[in-house]
Amino acid sequence: MDPTVRAQFASPDPEVRRSAIADLQGRADGSSVAFLVAALGDADWRVRKEAIRVTASFADRAAVIPALVAALGTPENVGLRNAAVEALTIVGTPAVAPLLGALPAMGADTRRFAIEALGEIGDPAATSALVEALADQEPNVRYAAGEALGRIGGEAAAQALLSVLTVSDDLLRLAALDGLNRMGAPVPISVVAPLAERKALRGAALTALGRCPSGEAVSILSSALKDRSPSTARAAATALGRLIGSSDDGAGEATSRLRALSSDEVSLLSDLARSGTEEERIAAVRLLGAAQHPEGLAALVEAAGDDSIVREVERALLVWGPAVLDALLVLLDRTSSRAAASLIPLLPALATGRDPTPIQRRLRTLLSTDEDGLAAAAADAVGRLQATGEIDGLMTALRRGGPRTIRASCRALLAIATRDRAAVRRAVAGTPLEGRGAEAVCEVLAAVAVPEDGATFRAALASEDARVRRAAIDALATLGGPDAAEAIPFALADEAPEVQATAARALGRIGGPRASDALLAALSATDARVRAAAARALADAKEPRAVPLLRERVRSEDGLVALAALEALAVLGDASLGSLLVEALGHADAEVVKQALRSIGALREPRAATRIALCLDHPSWDVRSTAATLLGALRDPESQAALTARLATEEDSLVTSAIAEALGRLEPGNQRHG
């Protein structure tokens, strides 16, 4: 190696040594490996981390694995041994066979590090050797084997770990319990219940009891909530929460015990719901909901401010039912806006069978708040109640609220309209379609419109707000009739391309000669979005005159237009679509190519498999994957050779997976024959 590089490795400056290691990226010669292993044992952690990272870049893993395995046997340098374990983990499966081959000749201490590496790699090929290591004479090796089997998982590992739960070695039993808990394997209640009585095993045994849906498990876990050890009580709560969340039987058994919780136990669960790990918080929320203790409600409400567990809070409160409603209404004023906004939509469900007046009164107040999230939540709740008496409040919120409130108020008014169309129409008819919320007003009016409202929508086409113009177009299309057929074509000349595209889509819904004439002209619009919308609209209108123009648009350089034209031609049933699809396989846009492939597959012409196979060599991975999937779906014997040939050279893992799945469908007995 260059003397300068050697000098860098010998430098007293860790940053110089780290940079020298970084320069080994991608190399695999003998001297590089020697320096790499030396760096794994460097006194500076930054150098060691860089060496671990560079390990993964070696093109020839066989050159570095033996050195890493040998490094496990250097008791004088624990940092090197730990770094070697981490590096072997990064190397992954190729390191498993060398580790297993070296294992019998290793000393006890070295075996422990090797077993740790096998567990971190997680390859099931190591399971048999690790099961044997559970009987090793060296205790630390046995414990490491138990932990490693838990990381690897699988039926054989679970059975081996279950078998050692009856030995007298508590540390080995703890490793086995931890492994079984890691993999989520069931443990017989008869085996794990006695272990919960042993102090050293109690926490791990309680966790395992969370996978034992039985009255005995519920009894043990409920009693353990009173344990003086906070960690034990937390483990019991987490396990019991998991139990009632995964088993109806477990939930039924637990209900009566949870209803009898003491204030201290409710306080423990409340603390967990507020500040535990995510798993602990979910469990605590479930238990508080089942316990239905008034002192636990505040913690439940606070927990609703966390997006990761809000759904659990909702379920807990729904289980609690209408009895929680009055207290919940009080707490909504004392909690965060985020939590309140999450829970307000629950109020209608909790009010079932009760007078909704108090809830509506509260929602009416919330509709006028300046906090967009709270007001929007209140509007959604009003919509679920279909509260006709709150229409005026919704209209005010729609005109004055923030973006979320406007949309929620619109949804609520539409929901109420299904119950009382006339009341909603009275509120929105004659309302100016300008200013804040005008787009939403237009949408609501469209849902309850009568023919004379056409004039209002036509006037809105002159609005300065493009969103209002788009809403007016959609409203006219919904209303239909002469007003729509006359006014919407003019919107194809709007200054905003998004308005033009909306007009094109609306004309496709309306149909008729005038609409089709306007859409045919729109195929030459300047903006690609408008041309694409016109293409799809012509398909909706079933306009046969569009076919030759659409064929030209397939050859367009713009993928958006070409894709829309292809889809439209498929809908219109172009008789000569097949040849055009083959031509489209050469389009520069991958999405166009994929659509062409799908259409070729759907046509199932005699040469479909041959044409699709052309794209197994496409530069885009998702095109190759689509081609492979379609070849498998065709189940044509000709597909197998093309897929097999591509599998030998394909480097993308997602594509190889698609090819393998396709070949599985082409196995003998699964193929179709012409």
GIDA-V484236 format. One record per backbone hydrogen bond with DSSP energy under -1.0 kcal/mol. NH is the residue of the N-H (numbers start at 1). CO is the residue of the C=O. E is the energy in kcal/mol with one decimal. If there is no record, write none. Layout:
# GIDA-V484236
((NH CO E) (NH CO E))
This chain:
# GIDA-V484236
((6 2 -2.1) (7 3 -2.3) (8 4 -1.8) (9 5 -2.0) (10 6 -1.3) (11 8 -1.1) (17 13 -1.9) (18 14 -2.8) (19 15 -2.2) (20 16 -2.0) (21 17 -2.0) (22 18 -2.2) (23 19 -1.4) (24 21 -1.9) (25 22 -1.5) (27 24 -2.7) (33 29 -2.1) (34 30 -2.1) (35 31 -2.2) (36 32 -2.5) (37 33 -2.6) (38 34 -2.1) (39 35 -2.3) (40 36 -1.6) (42 39 -1.7) (48 44 -1.8) (49 45 -2.6) (50 46 -1.9) (51 47 -2.3) (52 48 -2.2) (53 49 -2.1) (54 50 -2.5) (55 51 -1.6) (57 54 -1.8) (58 55 -1.3) (63 60 -1.7) (64 61 -1.2) (65 61 -2.3) (68 64 -1.9) (69 65 -2.7) (70 66 -2.4) (71 67 -1.7) (73 70 -1.7) (77 74 -2.1) (81 77 -1.8) (82 78 -2.6) (83 79 -2.4) (84 80 -2.4) (85 81 -2.0) (86 82 -2.1) (87 83 -2.6) (88 84 -2.7) (89 85 -2.0) (90 86 -1.7) (91 87 -2.3) (92 88 -2.4) (95 92 -2.5) (96 93 -2.0) (99 95 -2.0) (100 96 -2.8) (101 97 -2.6) (102 98 -1.8) (103 99 -1.4) (106 103 -1.4) (111 107 -2.7) (112 108 -1.7) (113 109 -1.2) (114 110 -2.4) (115 111 -3.0) (116 112 -2.1) (117 113 -2.2) (118 114 -2.3) (119 115 -2.3) (120 116 -2.3) (121 117 -2.4) (122 118 -2.2) (126 123 -2.1) (127 124 -1.9) (130 126 -2.1) (131 127 -2.5) (132 128 -1.9) (133 129 -1.7) (134 131 -1.0) (135 132 -1.8) (136 133 -1.7) (142 138 -1.8) (143 139 -2.6) (144 140 -2.1) (145 141 -2.3) (146 142 -2.2) (147 143 -2.2) (148 144 -2.5) (149 145 -2.6) (150 146 -1.7) (151 147 -1.5) (152 148 -2.1) (153 149 -3.0) (158 154 -2.3) (159 155 -2.6) (160 156 -2.0) (161 157 -2.3) (162 158 -2.4) (163 159 -1.7) (165 162 -1.2) (167 164 -1.3) (173 169 -2.5) (174 170 -2.6) (175 171 -2.1) (176 172 -2.5) (177 173 -2.9) (178 174 -2.8) (179 175 -2.2) (180 176 -2.8) (181 177 -2.7) (182 178 -2.3) (183 179 -2.1) (185 180 -2.1) (191 188 -1.1) (192 188 -2.3) (193 189 -2.3) (196 192 -1.2) (197 194 -1.3) (198 195 -1.4) (201 198 -1.0) (202 198 -1.4) (205 201 -2.8) (206 202 -2.8) (207 203 -1.9) (208 204 -1.9) (209 205 -1.9) (211 208 -2.1) (212 209 -1.9) (214 212 -1.8) (218 214 -2.0) (219 215 -2.4) (220 216 -2.4) (221 217 -2.6) (222 218 -2.7) (223 219 -2.1) (224 220 -1.9) (226 223 -1.6) (227 224 -1.6) (233 229 -2.5) (234 230 -2.4) (235 231 -2.2) (236 232 -2.5) (237 233 -2.4) (238 234 -2.7) (239 235 -2.3) (240 236 -2.7) (241 237 -2.5) (242 238 -2.0) (243 239 -2.3) (244 240 -2.4) (245 241 -1.2) (246 242 -1.2) (247 243 -1.2) (251 247 -2.2) (252 248 -2.4) (253 249 -2.3) (254 250 -2.0) (255 251 -1.5) (258 254 -2.7) (259 255 -2.1) (261 258 -1.6) (266 262 -2.3) (267 263 -2.4) (268 264 -2.1) (269 265 -2.3) (270 266 -2.5) (271 267 -2.4) (272 268 -2.2) (273 269 -2.6) (274 270 -1.4) (275 271 -2.6) (276 272 -2.3) (281 277 -2.9) (282 278 -2.4) (283 279 -2.1) (284 280 -2.7) (285 281 -2.4) (286 282 -2.1) (287 283 -2.4) (288 284 -2.7) (289 285 -2.2) (290 286 -2.1) (291 287 -2.7) (292 288 -2.1) (296 293 -2.1) (297 294 -1.2) (300 296 -1.6) (301 297 -2.5) (302 298 -2.3) (303 299 -2.2) (305 302 -2.0) (306 303 -2.0) (309 306 -1.5) (310 306 -1.1) (313 309 -1.9) (314 310 -2.5) (315 311 -2.2) (316 312 -2.4) (317 313 -2.5) (318 314 -2.2) (319 315 -2.2) (320 316 -2.0) (321 317 -2.3) (324 321 -2.2) (325 322 -1.7) (328 324 -2.3) (329 325 -2.4) (330 326 -1.4) (331 327 -2.1) (332 328 -1.9) (333 330 -1.0) (334 331 -1.6) (340 336 -2.7) (341 337 -2.7) (342 338 -1.3) (343 339 -1.5) (344 340 -2.4) (346 343 -1.9) (347 344 -1.7) (350 346 -2.0) (351 347 -1.3) (352 349 -1.0) (354 351 -2.6) (360 356 -2.7) (361 357 -2.4) (362 358 -1.9) (363 359 -2.9) (364 360 -2.4) (365 361 -1.4) (366 362 -2.1) (367 363 -2.0) (368 365 -1.0) (369 366 -1.6) (375 371 -2.5) (376 372 -2.4) (377 373 -2.1) (378 374 -2.4) (379 375 -2.3) (380 376 -2.4) (381 377 -2.1) (382 378 -2.4) (383 379 -2.3) (384 380 -1.9) (385 381 -2.0) (386 382 -1.1) (387 382 -1.7) (388 386 -1.1) (390 387 -1.8) (391 388 -1.7) (394 390 -2.2) (395 391 -2.5) (396 392 -2.2) (397 393 -2.4) (398 394 -2.6) (399 395 -1.5) (400 396 -1.7) (401 397 -2.8) (406 402 -2.5) (407 403 -2.0) (408 404 -2.5) (409 405 -2.8) (410 406 -2.1) (411 407 -2.4) (412 408 -2.4) (413 409 -2.5) (414 410 -2.2) (415 411 -2.2) (416 412 -2.6) (417 413 -2.1) (419 416 -1.5) (420 416 -3.1) (424 420 -1.6) (425 421 -2.3) (426 422 -2.4) (427 423 -1.3) (428 424 -1.8) (429 425 -2.8) (431 428 -2.2) (434 432 -1.1) (438 435 -1.9) (441 437 -2.5) (442 438 -2.4) (443 439 -1.8) (444 440 -2.4) (445 441 -2.9) (446 442 -2.1) (447 443 -1.2) (453 450 -2.6) (454 451 -2.0) (457 453 -1.9) (458 454 -2.5) (459 455 -2.1) (460 456 -1.6) (462 459 -1.7) (463 460 -1.9) (469 465 -2.0) (470 466 -2.4) (471 467 -2.2) (472 468 -2.6) (473 469 -2.1) (474 470 -2.3) (475 471 -2.4) (476 472 -2.6) (477 473 -2.4) (478 474 -2.2) (479 475 -2.6) (480 476 -3.0) (485 481 -1.9) (486 482 -2.1) (487 483 -2.5) (488 484 -2.1) (491 488 -1.4) (492 489 -1.4) (493 490 -1.9) (494 491 -1.7) (500 496 -1.9) (501 497 -2.7) (502 498 -1.8) (503 499 -2.4) (504 500 -2.4) (505 501 -2.3) (506 502 -2.3) (507 503 -2.4) (508 504 -1.7) (509 505 -1.3) (510 506 -2.0) (511 507 -2.9) (516 512 -2.4) (517 513 -2.6) (518 514 -2.0) (519 515 -2.2) (520 516 -2.6) (521 517 -1.7) (522 518 -1.6) (524 521 -1.7) (525 522 -1.9) (531 527 -1.9) (532 528 -2.6) (533 529 -2.2) (534 530 -2.6) (535 531 -2.1) (536 532 -2.1) (537 533 -2.3) (538 534 -2.3) (539 535 -1.4) (540 536 -2.1) (541 537 -2.3) (542 539 -1.2) (543 538 -2.1) (546 543 -1.3) (547 544 -1.5) (550 546 -2.8) (551 547 -2.2) (552 548 -1.5) (553 549 -1.8) (554 550 -1.5) (556 553 -1.5) (562 558 -2.3) (563 559 -2.7) (564 560 -1.7) (565 561 -2.6) (566 562 -2.4) (567 563 -2.2) (568 564 -2.4) (569 565 -2.6) (570 566 -2.0) (571 567 -1.8) (572 568 -2.5) (574 569 -1.9) (577 574 -1.5) (581 577 -2.3) (582 578 -1.6) (583 579 -1.7) (584 580 -2.2) (586 583 -1.6) (587 584 -2.0) (593 589 -1.8) (594 590 -2.5) (595 591 -2.1) (596 592 -2.4) (597 593 -2.5) (598 594 -2.6) (599 595 -2.4) (600 596 -2.5) (601 597 -2.6) (602 598 -2.2) (603 599 -2.1) (604 600 -1.5) (608 605 -2.2) (611 607 -2.2) (612 608 -2.6) (613 609 -2.3) (615 612 -1.8) (616 613 -1.8) (618 615 -1.3) (624 620 -1.9) (625 621 -2.5) (626 622 -2.2) (627 623 -2.6) (628 624 -2.3) (629 625 -2.4) (630 626 -2.4) (631 627 -2.3) (632 628 -2.0) (633 629 -2.0) (634 630 -2.1) (635 631 -1.2) (639 636 -2.2) (643 639 -2.5) (644 640 -2.7) (645 641 -2.3) (646 642 -1.9) (647 643 -2.3) (648 644 -1.2) (649 646 -1.3) (650 646 -2.0) (656 652 -2.5) (657 653 -2.0) (658 654 -1.8) (659 655 -2.8) (660 656 -2.7) (661 657 -2.3) (662 658 -2.2) (663 659 -2.8) (664 660 -1.8) (665 661 -1.3) (670 667 -2.8) (672 635 -3.7))
